[in-house]
Amino acid sequence: MKQEDDSMPARTQGLTPTQERGLGVYKRLTERKGSPPTTRELAAELGVSQHSAWYLTQQLRSKGYLVDRPVTVMRLKLSAKGRRAG
């Protein structure tokens, strides 16, 4: 049986440092704007390409930190798990 890694807070276990940073930026931008950031805004804040920012959101989505919204311009939003994280 594999033991859990205690070095990472339970709220963000399974995230890489890059994903943790991306989630923090996503949360901060969402709180600042009152709505989720665009891929362009996320990329600019992280200093990465738009494709890298998009890929990061897909990783966070697959791990349960972002969820799809009903069809709107801003399709992803923070899940309950994502809001509780770090």
Backbone as a printed PyTorch tensor [residue, N CA C, xyz], in Angstrom:
tensor([[[  0.8330,  -1.1780,   0.0000],
         [  0.0000,   0.0000,   0.0000],
         [  0.8820,   1.2460,   0.0000]],

        [[  0.6020,   2.1580,  -0.8940],
         [  1.3800,   3.3820,  -0.9990],
         [  0.9600,   4.3750,   0.0770]],

        [[  1.9470,   4.9730,   0.7490],
         [  1.6400,   5.9730,   1.7550],
         [  1.4760,   7.3320,   1.0960]],

        [[  0.6130,   8.1690,   1.7000],
         [  0.4010,   9.5130,   1.1700],
         [  1.6030,  10.3870,   1.4670]],

        [[  1.8350,  11.3440,   0.6010],
         [  2.9280,  12.2980,   0.7710],
         [  2.4680,  13.3890,   1.7280]],

        [[  3.0680,  13.4510,   2.9120],
         [  2.6760,  14.4440,   3.9100],
         [  3.3110,  15.8030,   3.6840]],

        [[  4.2040,  15.9330,   2.7060],
         [  4.8870,  17.2050,   2.5070],
         [  4.0080,  18.2360,   1.8260]],

        [[  2.9090,  17.8190,   1.2170],
         [  2.0160,  18.7260,   0.5150],
         [  0.7060,  18.8280,   1.2950]],

        [[  0.1370,  20.0400,   1.4400],
         [ -1.1420,  20.1430,   2.1400],
         [ -2.1710,  19.2160,   1.4980]],

        [[ -3.0370,  18.6330,   2.3030],
         [ -4.0400,  17.6960,   1.7960],
         [ -4.9180,  18.3240,   0.7300]],

        [[ -5.1330,  19.6120,   0.8240],
         [ -6.0290,  20.2750,  -0.1260],
         [ -5.4870,  20.2610,  -1.5390]],

        [[ -4.1730,  20.1890,  -1.7140],
         [ -3.6130,  20.2360,  -3.0600],
         [ -2.7530,  19.0260,  -3.3790]],

        [[ -2.9270,  17.9340,  -2.6820],
         [ -2.1510,  16.7410,  -3.0040],
         [ -2.4390,  16.3370,  -4.4430]],

        [[ -1.4010,  15.9330,  -5.1230],
         [ -1.5580,  15.5160,  -6.5050],
         [ -1.2790,  16.6110,  -7.5080]],

        [[ -1.0430,  17.8420,  -7.0360],
         [ -0.7060,  18.9440,  -7.9420],
         [  0.8000,  19.1560,  -7.9580]],

        [[  1.3110,  19.4690,  -9.1210],
         [  2.7190,  19.8410,  -9.2270],
         [  2.8700,  21.2730,  -8.7210]],

        [[  4.0850,  21.7270,  -8.4330],
         [  4.2730,  23.1250,  -8.0360],
         [  3.7230,  24.1050,  -9.0940]],

        [[  3.8900,  23.7870, -10.3590],
         [  3.3710,  24.6510, -11.4260],
         [  1.8490,  24.6980, -11.3860]],

        [[  1.2280,  23.5490, -11.1690],
         [ -0.2310,  23.5140, -11.0920],
         [ -0.7330,  24.2550,  -9.8580]],

        [[ -0.0380,  24.1110,  -8.7360],
         [ -0.4190,  24.8520,  -7.5230],
         [ -0.3340,  26.3520,  -7.7710]],

        [[  0.7470,  26.7900,  -8.4040],
         [  0.9070,  28.2140,  -8.7140],
         [ -0.2020,  28.6740,  -9.6550]],

        [[ -0.4770,  27.8830, -10.6860],
         [ -1.5330,  28.2300, -11.6320],
         [ -2.8910,  28.3270, -10.9680]],

        [[ -3.1910,  27.3920, -10.0590],
         [ -4.4570,  27.4310,  -9.3350],
         [ -4.5420,  28.6880,  -8.4750]],

        [[ -3.4460,  29.0310,  -7.8150],
         [ -3.4330,  30.2480,  -6.9990],
         [ -3.6770,  31.4950,  -7.8300]],

        [[ -3.0450,  31.5740,  -8.9850],
         [ -3.2380,  32.7180,  -9.8750],
         [ -4.6790,  32.7350, -10.3880]],

        [[ -5.2000,  31.5770, -10.7660],
         [ -6.5850,  31.4850, -11.2470],
         [ -7.5460,  31.9860, -10.1780]],

        [[ -7.3310,  31.5580,  -8.9300],
         [ -8.1850,  32.0000,  -7.8260],
         [ -8.0750,  33.5060,  -7.6070]],

        [[ -6.8490,  34.0150,  -7.5910],
         [ -6.6360,  35.4450,  -7.3570],
         [ -7.3010,  36.2910,  -8.4450]],

        [[ -7.1220,  35.8980,  -9.7010],
         [ -7.7320,  36.6470, -10.8020],
         [ -9.2620,  36.5760, -10.7400]],

        [[ -9.7830,  35.4140, -10.3650],
         [-11.2380,  35.2630, -10.2450],
         [-11.7750,  36.1700,  -9.1470]],

        [[-11.0930,  36.2020,  -8.0210],
         [-11.5280,  37.0530,  -6.9120],
         [-11.4270,  38.5310,  -7.2830]],

        [[-10.3530,  38.9050,  -7.9690],
         [-10.1430,  40.3030,  -8.3540],
         [-11.2020,  40.7790,  -9.3370]],

        [[-11.4930,  39.9600, -10.3420],
         [-12.4300,  40.3390, -11.4010],
         [-13.8810,  40.0370, -11.0780]],

        [[-14.0990,  39.0630, -10.2120],
         [-15.4580,  38.6210,  -9.9490],
         [-15.9420,  37.6050, -10.9790]],

        [[-15.0670,  37.2210, -11.8850],
         [-15.3750,  36.1900, -12.8800],
         [-14.0700,  35.5040, -13.2630]],

        [[-14.1510,  34.3020, -13.7990],
         [-12.9310,  33.5700, -14.1470],
         [-12.1000,  34.3120, -15.1960]],

        [[-10.7820,  34.1670, -15.1330],
         [ -9.9200,  34.8370, -16.1100],
         [ -9.9960,  34.1540, -17.4750]],

        [[ -9.6910,  34.9160, -18.4870],
         [ -9.5490,  34.3360, -19.8190],
         [ -8.2070,  33.6100, -19.8810]],

        [[ -8.0630,  32.7830, -20.8790],
         [ -6.7810,  32.1000, -21.0730],
         [ -5.6720,  33.1210, -21.2780]],

        [[ -5.9680,  34.1770, -22.0040],
         [ -4.9830,  35.2400, -22.2540],
         [ -4.5520,  35.9010, -20.9490]],

        [[ -5.5170,  36.2120, -20.0770],
         [ -5.1900,  36.8470, -18.7950],
         [ -4.3580,  35.9090, -17.9140]],

        [[ -4.7510,  34.6540, -17.8850],
         [ -4.0080,  33.6780, -17.0880],
         [ -2.5870,  33.5310, -17.6100]],

        [[ -2.4470,  33.4590, -18.9300],
         [ -1.1160,  33.3350, -19.5410],
         [ -0.2450,  34.5390, -19.2030]],

        [[ -0.8210,  35.7360, -19.3060],
         [ -0.0530,  36.9530, -19.0220],
         [  0.4080,  36.9860, -17.5710]],

        [[ -0.4670,  36.6060, -16.6710],
         [ -0.1220,  36.6240, -15.2440],
         [  0.9550,  35.5810, -14.9120]],

        [[  0.8940,  34.4410, -15.5830],
         [  1.8700,  33.3700, -15.3350],
         [  3.1490,  33.5330, -16.1400]],

        [[  3.1140,  34.3820, -17.1820],
         [  4.2860,  34.5620, -18.0340],
         [  4.5250,  33.3710, -18.9450]],

        [[  3.4360,  32.7560, -19.4230],
         [  3.5320,  31.5880, -20.3030],
         [  2.7000,  31.8450, -21.5590]],

        [[  2.7880,  30.9400, -22.5240],
         [  1.9770,  31.0620, -23.7420],
         [  0.5130,  30.7620, -23.4170]],

        [[ -0.3660,  31.2080, -24.3000],
         [ -1.7810,  30.9250, -24.1110],
         [ -2.0460,  29.4210, -24.1570]],

        [[ -1.3190,  28.7190, -25.0060],
         [ -1.4970,  27.2720, -25.0740],
         [ -1.1070,  26.6190, -23.7480]],

        [[ -0.0160,  27.0690, -23.1500],
         [  0.4100,  26.5090, -21.8630],
         [ -0.6300,  26.7930, -20.7830]],

        [[ -1.1970,  28.0000, -20.8010],
         [ -2.2350,  28.3460, -19.8250],
         [ -3.4780,  27.4860, -20.0450]],

        [[ -3.8510,  27.2720, -21.2980],
         [ -5.0000,  26.4180, -21.6050],
         [ -4.7390,  24.9980, -21.1060]],

        [[ -3.5510,  24.4720, -21.3820],
         [ -3.2030,  23.1140, -20.9630],
         [ -3.2550,  23.0020, -19.4390]],

        [[ -2.7700,  24.0190, -18.7410],
         [ -2.8130,  24.0360, -17.2820],
         [ -4.2630,  23.9540, -16.7980]],

        [[ -5.1620,  24.7120, -17.4140],
         [ -6.5680,  24.6530, -16.9970],
         [ -7.1470,  23.2550, -17.2330]],

        [[ -6.7210,  22.6050, -18.3010],
         [ -7.2100,  21.2450, -18.5660],
         [ -6.7020,  20.2680, -17.5140]],

        [[ -5.4600,  20.4500, -17.0760],
         [ -4.9120,  19.5950, -16.0180],
         [ -5.6800,  19.8060, -14.7130]],

        [[ -5.9300,  21.0750, -14.3710],
         [ -6.6680,  21.3780, -13.1410],
         [ -8.0980,  20.8530, -13.2250]],

        [[ -8.6790,  20.9150, -14.3960],
         [-10.0230,  20.3770, -14.6090],
         [-10.0270,  18.8600, -14.4080]],

        [[ -9.0470,  18.1800, -14.9820],
         [ -9.0170,  16.7220, -14.8790],
         [ -8.7730,  16.2550, -13.4440]],

        [[ -8.1700,  17.1100, -12.6240],
         [ -7.9050,  16.7590, -11.2240],
         [ -8.9920,  17.2660, -10.2890]],

        [[-10.0270,  17.9000, -10.8500],
         [-11.1710,  18.3250, -10.0400],
         [-11.0900,  19.7090,  -9.4340]],

        [[-10.0930,  20.5110,  -9.8070],
         [ -9.9520,  21.8560,  -9.2400],
         [-10.7130,  22.9120, -10.0320]],

        [[-11.0570,  22.6250, -11.2680],
         [-11.9020,  23.4840, -12.0830],
         [-13.0290,  22.6270, -12.6320]],

        [[-14.1690,  23.2300, -12.8240],
         [-15.3120,  22.5110, -13.4020],
         [-15.8670,  23.3190, -14.5630]],

        [[-16.5090,  22.6030, -15.4840],
         [-17.1550,  23.2710, -16.6140],
         [-18.3770,  24.0260, -16.1290]],

        [[-18.5760,  25.1900, -16.7160],
         [-19.7800,  25.9750, -16.4730],
         [-20.7380,  25.7020, -17.6170]],

        [[-22.0030,  26.0330, -17.4270],
         [-22.9150,  25.9580, -18.5690],
         [-22.3580,  26.8250, -19.6960]],

        [[-22.8250,  26.6280, -20.8810],
         [-22.2800,  27.3280, -22.0510],
         [-22.3270,  28.8430, -21.8260]],

        [[-21.1390,  29.3990, -21.6200],
         [-20.9520,  30.8350, -21.4650],
         [-19.6020,  31.1620, -22.0750]],

        [[-19.2830,  32.4310, -22.1160],
         [-17.9760,  32.8250, -22.6290],
         [-16.8780,  32.2780, -21.7300]],

        [[-17.0620,  32.3850, -20.4300],
         [-16.0920,  31.8730, -19.4650],
         [-16.5650,  30.5030, -19.0130]],

        [[-16.0830,  29.4610, -19.6430],
         [-16.6070,  28.1200, -19.4930],
         [-16.2100,  27.4340, -18.1900]],

        [[-15.0340,  27.7290, -17.6580],
         [-14.5620,  27.0360, -16.4550],
         [-14.7190,  27.9240, -15.2300]],

        [[-14.9730,  27.3030, -14.1010],
         [-14.9950,  28.0320, -12.8350],
         [-14.3430,  27.1550, -11.7820]],

        [[-13.9780,  27.7550, -10.6650],
         [-13.3950,  27.0040,  -9.5670],
         [-14.4260,  26.0520,  -8.9910]],

        [[-14.0260,  24.8270,  -8.7370],
         [-14.8890,  23.8650,  -8.0450],
         [-14.7580,  24.1240,  -6.5470]],

        [[-15.5700,  23.4420,  -5.7590],
         [-15.4510,  23.5650,  -4.3020],
         [-14.0490,  23.1570,  -3.8620]],

        [[-13.5070,  22.0990,  -4.4670],
         [-12.1480,  21.6400,  -4.1450],
         [-11.1230,  22.7100,  -4.4970]],

        [[-11.3020,  23.3620,  -5.6310],
         [-10.3900,  24.4140,  -6.0590],
         [-10.4360,  25.6320,  -5.1520]],

        [[-11.6290,  25.9890,  -4.6600],
         [-11.7600,  27.1460,  -3.7540],
         [-11.1130,  26.8710,  -2.4110]],

        [[-11.1650,  25.6180,  -1.9510],
         [-10.5740,  25.2640,  -0.6510],
         [ -9.0570,  25.1710,  -0.7060]],

        [[ -8.5120,  24.9450,  -1.8680],
         [ -7.0620,  24.7030,  -1.9990],
         [ -6.2530,  25.9360,  -1.6560]],

        [[ -5.0940,  25.6940,  -1.0510],
         [ -4.0700,  26.6560,  -0.7400],
         [ -4.4720,  28.0400,  -0.7700]]])
